[in-house]
Amino acid sequence: MKYMATRKQIAANRRNALKSTGPRTDRGKAFARLNSLRHGLRARAGTLSAESLHELSQIRTHFLNSFQPQDTQQVRLVEQMACARWQLLNWQRAETQFLSEPSPADPLSQARTMDDFSQRQARYQRAFAKALDQYRRSTRAYQKPESRPLLDIA
């Protein structure tokens, strides 16, 4: 059941919003800058480092050479697999970095962060598996049926 906020609640919300200062440290500002970013592949601003883009390009090239797609749909699926693999690697690195830093004082906060890492990694593993499954199904159209004799007379 939805309800309308009272004028008193709206006024209190506005007063509280004025107290919000956002992140104060450089590290906090760097994280907050990318709050709404999912992967950055289609971003207009250069959010990915040259090293990261090079790694993505290498994974993409490797996958295209390995899978050898036959049409644009298969190319799209191979690129989805490459992107999912690259994102998974990035999240695994981020998790490793997080675990190498001193633990925050709040264990609940650390547990939430670890849960977030786990959920994101599972998401990219599913995305990879789904694209791979679709790719495999699409390749069946290009496979020649086995030639077997109509009657096996021995």
N, C-alpha and C positions, 0 to 999 in steps of 0.2 A: 504494500500500500504506500503510494507516494504522497508526500505532503509538501506543502509550500513552506519555505522558511519564513519565519516571522521577521518583521522589520528589525527587531532587537537582535536576532541571530545574524541577519545580513550585516548590520552595523558592527557586530562583534567580529565577523569574518573579515570585514574590511580593515578593522584595527589590527587584527592578527597578521593580515597580509602585509601591512606596512612594516611589521617587525622582521619579516623574512628577508634575510640578506643574501641567501644563496650560498654557494660554496665560497670559502675564503682562501683556501690554500691553492697553490698552482696545480697541484695534483687533482684536487677536487674540481677545479675549473676545467681541467683537461677532460676529466670523466664526464662532467655535466655537459660539455660542449657536444658530446656524441650521444646524449641520452636517447634521442629518437632515431639514431642511425641503426639500421638493421645489418646491412653488409657493405654499403657504399659503392657497389658496383655500378649503379646507375646515377650516382650523385654528380651534380654539376661541379661542386667544389672538390678540390684534390684532397680527399680525406685519407687515401691510402698511400703508404710510403712507396717509393720506387722499388724497394726490396720486396715488399709484399705483392706489388703488381707483377714483378718478375717471377716470383714464386707461383702465383696464379697462372701466369702465362706458361710456365714450365709444366705445371700439372695438366693444363688444358692441352698443350701440344702432345704430352705423353699419352693422355687418354685418347686423343684423336688418332694418334699413330697406332695405339693398341687396339682400339675398337673398330677403326676404319668404317665410319658411318657411310651409308649408301644414299641417303637423301637428307633434306633439310630437317625433317622431324628427328631423325637419328642424330644429326649434328646437335640439335637443341638438347636432346636427352643426354648426350655425352658431355655437353657443356654444363648441364645441371649437375651431373655426377662430379665433374671437376670442381665446380663451385662448392658443392657440399663437402667434398674432401678437403678443400682449402679452408673452408670455414671451420670444419672439425679440427684441423691441425691448429688453427689460430686459437680456438677455445681451449684446446689441450695445453698449448703454450701459456695462455693466460692463467689457467688453473695452476700450472706448475709454478709460475711466477707468484701467484697469490699465496701458495703454500710455502714458498721460500721466504716470504716476508714475515715479520713478527706478527703473531696472532693478535687480533683486536681484543680489547678487554671484554667485549660482549660476546660470549660463546653463541648466543642465539643469532647474532648478526653473521658470524662465521658460518654457522650451519645453513642459514638462508643463502649466503653467497655460494656455498658448495652445492646446495640444491639447485641453484640457478645454473651453475656450470654443468651439472649433470643433466638437467632438462634440455639445455641448449645442445649439448653433445648428442643426446638421444634424438633430438629433432633433426640434426644434420645426418645422423646415421640412417634415420628413416627416409629422409629425402634422397639420400644416395641409393638406398635399397629400392625405393619406389622407381626412381629413374632407371636403375639397372634392370629391374623387372620389366618395365615398359620397353626398354631397348631390346631386351631378349625376345619379347613378344613380337616386336616390329621386325626383327631379323628373320623370323620364320617365313615371312612373305618372300624373302630373297633366297631361301634354301630350296634347292632342287629336290623333288621327292626321289626317294631311292627307287632304282629300277629293279623290280622283282619280276620273276616270271609269273604269268597269270596262273598257270597250273604247275605244280611241282610234281612231275612224273618221274618216278625213280624205278 
